[in-house]
């Protein structure tokens, strides 16, 4: 039997991680159901933006997500009250919906979840939304569209998918968007011909920078997204990245 090259091995993992049409259809149906539940219980006809790995094109079967941002053009309530109202609507239909730092998360069998994020559209730029921070009680401005474009336009999708699999399999305590931004920064200027070289560069960049980096939201430089993981978590990420670099086989990195 012919042995796979490393590049062939990586591509086979990515192929195995593709979602089936049934999985995609199930996600669409849940998305539409949740959207109808929110629209049926609120006023103002919010704009709906789909984000997460769905929008970025980085879904993997081992664990995937969809962000649904509901953005109202007029502020008919405070962001905090809006956040709590959306939560009460969701918990009425999905008793296991739970609070997150921004929005509410509904987890489903099959290792995927949907995050529902309520906000108020910026009057200056409709691409931007003011969101409530449940941890601080404050608000911040961000853009799902710009964040997704940042990931898509980097053209590092194979590397991102593999490192997301590493994150899931090794229980790496890092937010997916932070990981994506670290991969993009670490591989800046590199050829896309070799997935292996991009992986090695990304793991090295993580191990050397995760503890000290000041990573900014590409849609709003006032948001320091690296602050969204604790110091303890950063050191854990560093350790796991170093283990990946020193692993004897790529199989032990992803499985």
BADRENRO-773145 format. One line per field, with one value per residue: residue number from 0; residue in one letter; x, y, z of N, C-alpha, C in turn. Coordinates in steps of 0.02 Angstrom, whole numbers. Example, Ala and Ser with C-alpha at 12.3 -4.5 7.8 and 13.67 -1.06 7.14 Angstrom:
// residues 2
seq: [0; 1]
type: [a; s]
nc1: [660; 642]
nc2: [-284; -112]
nc3: [390; 354]
cac1: [615; 684]
cac2: [-225; -53]
cac3: [390; 357]
cc1: [660; 645]
cc2: [-165; 2]
cc3: [390; 394]
//
This chain:
// residues 255
seq: [0; 1; 2; 3; 4; 5; 6; 7; 8; 9; 10; 11; 12; 13; 14; 15; 16; 17; 18; 19; 20; 21; 22; 23; 24; 25; 26; 27; 28; 29; 30; 31; 32; 33; 34; 35; 36; 37; 38; 39; 40; 41; 42; 43; 44; 45; 46; 47; 48; 49; 50; 51; 52; 53; 54; 55; 56; 57; 58; 59; 60; 61; 62; 63; 64; 65; 66; 67; 68; 69; 70; 71; 72; 73; 74; 75; 76; 77; 78; 79; 80; 81; 82; 83; 84; 85; 86; 87; 88; 89; 90; 91; 92; 93; 94; 95; 96; 97; 98; 99; 100; 101; 102; 103; 104; 105; 106; 107; 108; 109; 110; 111; 112; 113; 114; 115; 116; 117; 118; 119; 120; 121; 122; 123; 124; 125; 126; 127; 128; 129; 130; 131; 132; 133; 134; 135; 136; 137; 138; 139; 140; 141; 142; 143; 144; 145; 146; 147; 148; 149; 150; 151; 152; 153; 154; 155; 156; 157; 158; 159; 160; 161; 162; 163; 164; 165; 166; 167; 168; 169; 170; 171; 172; 173; 174; 175; 176; 177; 178; 179; 180; 181; 182; 183; 184; 185; 186; 187; 188; 189; 190; 191; 192; 193; 194; 195; 196; 197; 198; 199; 200; 201; 202; 203; 204; 205; 206; 207; 208; 209; 210; 211; 212; 213; 214; 215; 216; 217; 218; 219; 220; 221; 222; 223; 224; 225; 226; 227; 228; 229; 230; 231; 232; 233; 234; 235; 236; 237; 238; 239; 240; 241; 242; 243; 244; 245; 246; 247; 248; 249; 250; 251; 252; 253; 254]
type: [x; x; x; x; x; x; x; x; x; x; x; x; x; x; x; x; x; x; x; x; x; x; x; x; x; x; x; x; x; x; x; x; x; x; x; x; x; x; x; x; x; x; x; x; x; x; x; x; x; x; x; x; x; x; x; x; x; x; x; x; x; x; x; x; x; x; x; x; x; x; x; x; x; x; x; x; x; x; x; x; x; x; x; x; x; x; x; x; x; x; x; x; x; x; x; x; x; x; x; x; x; x; x; x; x; x; x; x; x; x; x; x; x; x; x; x; x; x; x; x; x; x; x; x; x; x; x; x; x; x; x; x; x; x; x; x; x; x; x; x; x; x; x; x; x; x; x; x; x; x; x; x; x; x; x; x; x; x; x; x; x; x; x; x; x; x; x; x; x; x; x; x; x; x; x; x; x; x; x; x; x; x; x; x; x; x; x; x; x; x; x; x; x; x; x; x; x; x; x; x; x; x; x; x; x; x; x; x; x; x; x; x; x; x; x; x; x; x; x; x; x; x; x; x; x; x; x; x; x; x; x; x; x; x; x; x; x; x; x; x; x; x; x; x; x; x; x; x; x; x; x; x; x; x; x]
nc1: [42; 28; 115; 56; 105; 152; 78; -27; -83; -129; -226; -314; -364; -431; -528; -600; -657; -758; -924; -1076; -1211; -1332; -1301; -1272; -1397; -1475; -1419; -1454; -1594; -1611; -1556; -1650; -1762; -1730; -1712; -1842; -1907; -1851; -1886; -2024; -2052; -2006; -1991; -1961; -1891; -1753; -1590; -1513; -1365; -1256; -1127; -974; -897; -971; -989; -857; -806; -737; -779; -774; -806; -785; -815; -915; -984; -1111; -1136; -1267; -1310; -1416; -1463; -1524; -1589; -1629; -1620; -1719; -1715; -1607; -1443; -1413; -1540; -1593; -1507; -1542; -1677; -1677; -1615; -1712; -1814; -1750; -1724; -1850; -1884; -1774; -1716; -1589; -1510; -1373; -1291; -1165; -1008; -1032; -1188; -1293; -1280; -1325; -1312; -1294; -1325; -1197; -1088; -1094; -1135; -1245; -1228; -1317; -1328; -1371; -1387; -1358; -1369; -1240; -1257; -1176; -1111; -1172; -1114; -1062; -1094; -1159; -1124; -1168; -1071; -1071; -988; -928; -1028; -1028; -1018; -969; -903; -913; -883; -953; -950; -830; -735; -753; -718; -584; -530; -568; -507; -374; -339; -299; -364; -352; -249; -304; -418; -357; -289; -394; -449; -346; -357; -482; -466; -358; -403; -375; -365; -418; -498; -585; -580; -472; -370; -376; -336; -207; -147; -154; -75; 47; 80; 99; 153; 202; 221; 82; 93; 140; 61; 113; 225; 162; 86; 188; 248; 140; 116; 238; 233; 123; 173; 278; 221; 92; 78; 117; 67; -22; -166; -269; -440; -481; -582; -602; -492; -496; -538; -464; -431; -354; -362; -467; -438; -372; -222; -175; -234; -167; -36; -59; -97; 24; 107; 43; 58; 197; 213; 153; 242; 353; 311; 320; 253; 133; 9; -7; -27; -152; -239]
nc2: [-60; 109; 237; 387; 553; 691; 804; 746; 674; 775; 833; 727; 717; 840; 820; 714; 784; 858; 921; 828; 834; 819; 861; 995; 1038; 1017; 1113; 1230; 1223; 1232; 1357; 1438; 1412; 1465; 1599; 1633; 1618; 1723; 1836; 1826; 1864; 1990; 2166; 2283; 2230; 2167; 2169; 2023; 1935; 1811; 1722; 1654; 1490; 1451; 1563; 1595; 1487; 1384; 1268; 1117; 943; 891; 988; 1127; 1290; 1418; 1588; 1696; 1853; 1974; 2127; 2276; 2426; 2536; 2597; 2529; 2492; 2465; 2396; 2296; 2256; 2213; 2106; 2020; 2001; 1933; 1818; 1765; 1734; 1635; 1537; 1499; 1422; 1340; 1263; 1242; 1343; 1451; 1584; 1682; 1772; 1867; 1869; 1720; 1544; 1397; 1229; 1078; 903; 813; 892; 1032; 1207; 1348; 1519; 1654; 1823; 1975; 2147; 2325; 2416; 2517; 2690; 2758; 2667; 2531; 2407; 2387; 2339; 2374; 2285; 2191; 2163; 2034; 1999; 2115; 2209; 2314; 2393; 2362; 2392; 2304; 2203; 2073; 2043; 2104; 2038; 1905; 1921; 1952; 1829; 1745; 1811; 1793; 1670; 1548; 1432; 1282; 1263; 1326; 1245; 1124; 1162; 1198; 1073; 1016; 1101; 1059; 919; 914; 989; 1129; 1282; 1405; 1540; 1520; 1623; 1699; 1605; 1590; 1719; 1721; 1620; 1677; 1794; 1733; 1661; 1757; 1821; 1701; 1566; 1476; 1349; 1238; 1150; 1092; 1171; 1290; 1251; 1219; 1345; 1417; 1350; 1377; 1516; 1532; 1470; 1555; 1681; 1687; 1712; 1845; 1926; 2066; 2064; 2128; 2162; 2143; 2219; 2324; 2418; 2455; 2349; 2229; 2076; 1973; 1984; 1908; 1782; 1696; 1720; 1598; 1511; 1552; 1509; 1373; 1352; 1385; 1280; 1168; 1198; 1191; 1055; 1004; 1048; 972; 844; 672; 620; 679; 625; 606; 734; 773; 673]
nc3: [0; -44; 38; 110; 68; 175; 139; 67; 169; 256; 173; 163; 292; 301; 203; 260; 362; 309; 307; 295; 173; 238; 368; 344; 298; 411; 497; 428; 441; 581; 601; 530; 606; 733; 698; 659; 780; 856; 778; 786; 914; 941; 904; 768; 657; 637; 558; 496; 519; 465; 538; 603; 578; 472; 387; 363; 297; 358; 421; 515; 538; 665; 757; 750; 714; 712; 701; 736; 710; 767; 719; 766; 697; 765; 932; 1037; 1165; 1310; 1285; 1376; 1424; 1303; 1274; 1382; 1354; 1232; 1275; 1363; 1272; 1195; 1293; 1322; 1215; 1199; 1325; 1370; 1325; 1349; 1438; 1363; 1345; 1246; 1186; 1167; 1186; 1102; 1114; 1020; 988; 908; 908; 878; 884; 902; 908; 967; 942; 1000; 949; 922; 777; 707; 683; 599; 514; 436; 436; 558; 727; 888; 1033; 1179; 1324; 1426; 1529; 1580; 1583; 1500; 1336; 1166; 1000; 849; 699; 618; 481; 434; 512; 467; 332; 349; 387; 278; 168; 193; 146; 207; 233; 234; 330; 441; 463; 500; 616; 695; 715; 790; 903; 953; 974; 1063; 1164; 1173; 1255; 1183; 1102; 948; 850; 892; 878; 737; 696; 748; 672; 545; 562; 599; 484; 391; 236; 194; 76; 6; -36; 37; 159; 272; 307; 338; 449; 540; 554; 607; 730; 793; 800; 885; 1004; 1036; 1051; 1109; 1247; 1268; 1167; 1098; 1035; 911; 869; 702; 649; 733; 814; 945; 1019; 1111; 1077; 1125; 1260; 1296; 1336; 1476; 1576; 1625; 1533; 1418; 1443; 1443; 1310; 1249; 1297; 1238; 1103; 1091; 1116; 1002; 903; 937; 920; 868; 760; 638; 653; 789; 829; 785; 826]
cac1: [0; 67; 113; 38; 150; 121; 27; -85; -113; -167; -285; -361; -397; -478; -583; -640; -690; -811; -992; -1121; -1267; -1382; -1279; -1281; -1468; -1497; -1397; -1497; -1661; -1607; -1546; -1713; -1809; -1711; -1726; -1915; -1925; -1832; -1927; -2093; -2060; -1976; -2011; -1906; -1865; -1680; -1549; -1483; -1300; -1231; -1054; -943; -862; -1015; -973; -785; -787; -687; -813; -750; -857; -770; -844; -926; -1028; -1142; -1155; -1322; -1312; -1477; -1442; -1580; -1566; -1646; -1612; -1782; -1703; -1535; -1412; -1419; -1609; -1600; -1471; -1582; -1740; -1663; -1602; -1775; -1848; -1716; -1732; -1919; -1885; -1716; -1704; -1517; -1473; -1334; -1259; -1094; -983; -1073; -1240; -1317; -1259; -1367; -1271; -1333; -1291; -1159; -1031; -1098; -1176; -1265; -1225; -1364; -1297; -1412; -1350; -1387; -1330; -1209; -1290; -1125; -1091; -1216; -1074; -1043; -1148; -1142; -1140; -1165; -1022; -1102; -937; -912; -1087; -1018; -1033; -915; -925; -875; -914; -948; -932; -759; -697; -757; -678; -513; -511; -575; -459; -306; -328; -262; -417; -330; -211; -352; -459; -317; -274; -457; -454; -298; -387; -536; -441; -311; -436; -334; -410; -411; -556; -571; -561; -404; -327; -374; -295; -137; -123; -146; -16; 106; 96; 102; 208; 222; 189; 27; 104; 151; 21; 156; 266; 116; 70; 247; 255; 85; 129; 295; 209; 82; 214; 322; 187; 26; 78; 130; 40; -79; -200; -325; -496; -469; -637; -602; -430; -508; -552; -404; -462; -310; -382; -524; -415; -336; -150; -168; -251; -114; 21; -80; -91; 97; 131; 16; 89; 265; 206; 139; 305; 400; 279; 357; 213; 76; -50; -13; -48; -223; -280]
cac2: [0; 170; 282; 456; 608; 733; 847; 703; 657; 834; 840; 673; 737; 894; 789; 676; 831; 894; 906; 798; 877; 815; 904; 1064; 1052; 1021; 1178; 1281; 1219; 1259; 1429; 1469; 1405; 1514; 1665; 1643; 1626; 1790; 1885; 1821; 1888; 2056; 2217; 2321; 2199; 2171; 2139; 1961; 1922; 1745; 1722; 1591; 1451; 1448; 1619; 1596; 1429; 1345; 1217; 1048; 900; 877; 1041; 1186; 1339; 1470; 1648; 1734; 1920; 2013; 2196; 2323; 2491; 2588; 2571; 2534; 2470; 2463; 2335; 2244; 2231; 2177; 2043; 1977; 1984; 1880; 1758; 1737; 1705; 1573; 1487; 1475; 1370; 1297; 1272; 1236; 1402; 1478; 1649; 1686; 1841; 1905; 1827; 1659; 1485; 1337; 1173; 1023; 839; 815; 937; 1099; 1253; 1411; 1577; 1707; 1883; 2034; 2210; 2385; 2436; 2583; 2739; 2783; 2616; 2473; 2346; 2382; 2329; 2380; 2223; 2192; 2119; 2009; 1994; 2181; 2252; 2370; 2379; 2373; 2392; 2257; 2186; 2003; 2043; 2120; 1983; 1848; 1937; 1948; 1758; 1719; 1842; 1770; 1609; 1498; 1387; 1215; 1266; 1343; 1186; 1074; 1186; 1193; 1003; 1011; 1135; 1018; 854; 923; 1033; 1190; 1335; 1468; 1557; 1505; 1682; 1717; 1557; 1607; 1779; 1702; 1582; 1726; 1835; 1691; 1639; 1816; 1822; 1633; 1531; 1431; 1285; 1184; 1153; 1074; 1229; 1339; 1225; 1228; 1417; 1438; 1324; 1414; 1584; 1524; 1455; 1611; 1745; 1687; 1739; 1917; 1963; 2110; 2049; 2174; 2145; 2175; 2265; 2381; 2414; 2468; 2285; 2187; 2010; 1929; 1989; 1864; 1719; 1710; 1706; 1526; 1480; 1567; 1464; 1307; 1353; 1384; 1212; 1122; 1214; 1163; 982; 991; 1058; 918; 778; 629; 611; 725; 590; 617; 803; 781; 618]
cac3: [0; -50; 95; 93; 87; 227; 108; 52; 234; 279; 131; 179; 355; 285; 166; 308; 407; 273; 330; 246; 153; 291; 423; 322; 295; 481; 522; 397; 471; 649; 592; 511; 663; 784; 671; 662; 851; 877; 742; 808; 983; 948; 855; 738; 597; 638; 505; 520; 490; 482; 544; 625; 527; 413; 343; 347; 256; 395; 461; 517; 567; 736; 798; 708; 745; 672; 737; 707; 740; 755; 727; 760; 673; 815; 1000; 1072; 1233; 1324; 1261; 1428; 1422; 1240; 1285; 1426; 1321; 1183; 1315; 1388; 1214; 1176; 1345; 1318; 1162; 1208; 1396; 1383; 1300; 1405; 1430; 1346; 1353; 1199; 1158; 1198; 1149; 1102; 1092; 993; 978; 846; 918; 848; 923; 871; 952; 948; 967; 987; 951; 892; 718; 710; 639; 552; 466; 448; 444; 628; 776; 959; 1067; 1252; 1355; 1487; 1582; 1608; 1585; 1454; 1266; 1119; 930; 808; 635; 597; 410; 426; 542; 422; 273; 370; 385; 209; 121; 208; 106; 246; 257; 253; 392; 494; 478; 536; 683; 733; 736; 846; 960; 980; 996; 1119; 1213; 1179; 1280; 1146; 1061; 879; 811; 913; 844; 666; 687; 762; 613; 490; 577; 599; 416; 347; 189; 175; 20; 25; -69; 85; 220; 328; 328; 369; 515; 583; 568; 651; 797; 820; 816; 945; 1063; 1053; 1058; 1140; 1315; 1272; 1110; 1105; 972; 902; 825; 637; 632; 780; 852; 1017; 1051; 1119; 1082; 1164; 1330; 1307; 1365; 1538; 1577; 1634; 1469; 1370; 1456; 1422; 1237; 1234; 1310; 1189; 1038; 1093; 1109; 931; 866; 954; 910; 822; 699; 632; 677; 861; 839; 769; 852]
cc1: [44; 59; 96; 95; 115; 65; -36; -121; -156; -232; -337; -399; -450; -539; -630; -680; -745; -879; -1032; -1176; -1322; -1364; -1288; -1355; -1497; -1479; -1439; -1566; -1662; -1598; -1612; -1763; -1794; -1726; -1801; -1938; -1909; -1877; -2000; -2106; -2029; -2003; -1949; -1874; -1788; -1648; -1515; -1419; -1277; -1155; -1029; -910; -905; -996; -900; -764; -737; -719; -776; -800; -847; -801; -853; -979; -1058; -1159; -1213; -1326; -1377; -1461; -1501; -1554; -1582; -1642; -1677; -1775; -1628; -1507; -1419; -1489; -1622; -1567; -1514; -1648; -1730; -1649; -1665; -1816; -1817; -1727; -1804; -1924; -1830; -1693; -1629; -1477; -1437; -1301; -1186; -1072; -1021; -1126; -1256; -1299; -1307; -1325; -1316; -1291; -1256; -1103; -1035; -1142; -1193; -1263; -1272; -1342; -1340; -1371; -1388; -1340; -1302; -1244; -1241; -1109; -1130; -1178; -1056; -1103; -1120; -1168; -1132; -1113; -1050; -1052; -927; -973; -1082; -1037; -970; -942; -881; -914; -901; -924; -857; -715; -696; -715; -603; -489; -513; -520; -387; -288; -284; -311; -393; -293; -257; -394; -420; -303; -337; -467; -407; -327; -440; -509; -397; -340; -394; -379; -400; -474; -538; -548; -491; -355; -320; -329; -221; -107; -108; -84; 48; 128; 101; 164; 230; 187; 133; 36; 109; 109; 67; 197; 223; 98; 128; 256; 201; 96; 186; 273; 166; 126; 255; 285; 123; 24; 80; 95; -19; -116; -263; -377; -484; -525; -639; -541; -437; -523; -489; -428; -419; -325; -439; -503; -369; -262; -138; -182; -197; -54; 4; -76; -18; 124; 107; 45; 160; 263; 192; 202; 352; 372; 318; 320; 156; 12; -61; -33; -124; -268; -255]
cc2: [62; 214; 353; 503; 648; 777; 807; 685; 715; 841; 786; 688; 790; 866; 751; 722; 872; 873; 873; 847; 876; 859; 978; 1084; 1059; 1089; 1234; 1282; 1248; 1335; 1465; 1467; 1457; 1585; 1681; 1653; 1697; 1842; 1884; 1849; 1956; 2103; 2245; 2292; 2203; 2142; 2077; 1947; 1853; 1746; 1654; 1555; 1442; 1502; 1619; 1539; 1384; 1291; 1151; 1006; 889; 929; 1104; 1230; 1385; 1528; 1681; 1800; 1954; 2086; 2243; 2392; 2548; 2557; 2582; 2512; 2474; 2397; 2278; 2214; 2191; 2108; 1995; 1956; 1928; 1814; 1725; 1704; 1637; 1519; 1461; 1417; 1319; 1305; 1271; 1293; 1434; 1544; 1640; 1759; 1888; 1857; 1765; 1599; 1427; 1280; 1115; 960; 841; 866; 1001; 1142; 1314; 1465; 1631; 1771; 1944; 2098; 2267; 2408; 2507; 2629; 2766; 2732; 2552; 2407; 2333; 2376; 2340; 2318; 2231; 2142; 2096; 2004; 2061; 2226; 2312; 2351; 2391; 2368; 2344; 2242; 2114; 1999; 2054; 2065; 1922; 1860; 1933; 1876; 1731; 1746; 1821; 1707; 1558; 1443; 1317; 1214; 1281; 1282; 1134; 1097; 1190; 1121; 990; 1042; 1092; 954; 860; 969; 1096; 1248; 1402; 1479; 1546; 1566; 1706; 1670; 1574; 1668; 1764; 1664; 1631; 1769; 1794; 1671; 1697; 1813; 1754; 1610; 1486; 1361; 1226; 1194; 1139; 1134; 1282; 1316; 1236; 1301; 1440; 1413; 1361; 1484; 1582; 1516; 1515; 1675; 1745; 1719; 1815; 1958; 2007; 2107; 2090; 2145; 2180; 2223; 2326; 2375; 2431; 2403; 2242; 2115; 1961; 1933; 1940; 1793; 1736; 1695; 1631; 1490; 1492; 1521; 1392; 1301; 1347; 1313; 1164; 1135; 1186; 1087; 964; 997; 998; 848; 737; 619; 662; 691; 602; 688; 809; 727; 594]
cc3: [0; 11; 71; 110; 141; 198; 92; 116; 260; 239; 145; 244; 341; 248; 213; 355; 372; 300; 275; 228; 206; 350; 406; 322; 365; 511; 493; 429; 541; 647; 578; 569; 717; 760; 675; 734; 876; 843; 767; 877; 995; 894; 820; 677; 593; 575; 534; 482; 512; 483; 565; 568; 464; 363; 320; 302; 290; 438; 458; 556; 642; 783; 757; 740; 692; 718; 700; 744; 718; 770; 713; 741; 720; 884; 1038; 1145; 1246; 1298; 1312; 1427; 1358; 1246; 1327; 1394; 1271; 1219; 1340; 1331; 1197; 1229; 1349; 1267; 1171; 1281; 1413; 1353; 1359; 1387; 1409; 1355; 1308; 1171; 1199; 1154; 1158; 1073; 1071; 990; 911; 848; 878; 892; 881; 923; 925; 983; 950; 991; 918; 836; 727; 661; 586; 497; 482; 455; 517; 673; 846; 995; 1142; 1277; 1422; 1545; 1618; 1618; 1539; 1383; 1225; 1048; 891; 744; 617; 524; 400; 455; 496; 360; 288; 365; 314; 163; 134; 169; 143; 271; 274; 320; 451; 513; 518; 607; 726; 757; 795; 910; 994; 1011; 1058; 1173; 1227; 1199; 1247; 1104; 987; 840; 829; 879; 770; 654; 700; 702; 556; 501; 572; 529; 367; 302; 165; 112; 47; -5; -21; 148; 280; 353; 361; 440; 563; 602; 617; 722; 831; 842; 879; 1007; 1085; 1071; 1098; 1209; 1315; 1218; 1129; 1038; 966; 856; 758; 616; 677; 826; 925; 1055; 1052; 1130; 1120; 1238; 1347; 1327; 1424; 1530; 1583; 1568; 1418; 1380; 1436; 1346; 1216; 1242; 1256; 1119; 1035; 1086; 1036; 889; 876; 944; 858; 756; 698; 658; 751; 877; 832; 799; 919]
//
